[in-house]
Structure formats: C-alpha cells, structure tokens
Amino acid sequence: MATAQLSHTGQKHKTSKESVLFPRKIATDKQSMVLMKRLLAISVSCITYLRGLFPESSYGTCYLDDLCLKILREDKNCLGSLQIVKW
C-alpha cells in the first residue's frame, strides 16, 4: 500500500541548494564518493546532535527546504568534534 501511495505522489522540484547537495544523476565514481561522504557527514552529525555528545557551538545550521540540519564543524574548544570532523 505504501509503495502504491509513493508512486502516485507527484515529483516536487528540487531547490538549487538541494540540487547542489544531492544531485539527480551520478555519472562518475568521484561524484558517487562525494555524495556518500555528504550523507555520512549528515548522518553522524544528526546522531551526535540528538544524543548531545558535543556542545551547541560545535554545530553549524544548514537548511534544506524546510528541514533544519545541524552539521558538525571544527570547534577549537571541543577536541572530540575536531577528531570526528578529521575522520
């Protein structure tokens, strides 16, 4: 049932920022690797933010349509966030 509902929903057009972060077509290995790194960074950032592992100052805010994403960034005051970003 859920599959049928998904197939009937219309495609919404991506905003320019969304198209840059998540391109529609991946043509090369390098593009695929960049996309996977972005998805991994977003995933790790969301998990660490929701679990409260690092202070609020260690995160930057990125908006994707109406979705607010907290992205882990280098924070000189927090050695843990520096290490995660380095990895």
NORNORBEL-V360260 format. One record per pair of residues at least 6 apart in sequence whose ideal C-beta (glycine too) atoms are under 7 Angstrom apart, sorted by the first residue. I is the first residue (numbers start at 1). J is the second residue. Records with the same first field share a line. If there is no record, write none. Layout:
I=J / J
This chain:
15=65
17=64
18=64 / 65
21=38 / 64
23=31
26=32 / 35
41=71
42=69 / 71
44=72 / 84
45=59 / 70 / 71 / 72
48=54 / 72
49=59 / 70
54=78 / 80 / 81
55=78
57=75 / 77
58=72 / 73 / 75 / 78 / 81
59=70 / 71 / 72 / 73
60=71 / 73
61=68 / 70
62=69 / 71
72=81 / 84 / 85
73=85
74=81 / 82 / 85
75=81 / 82
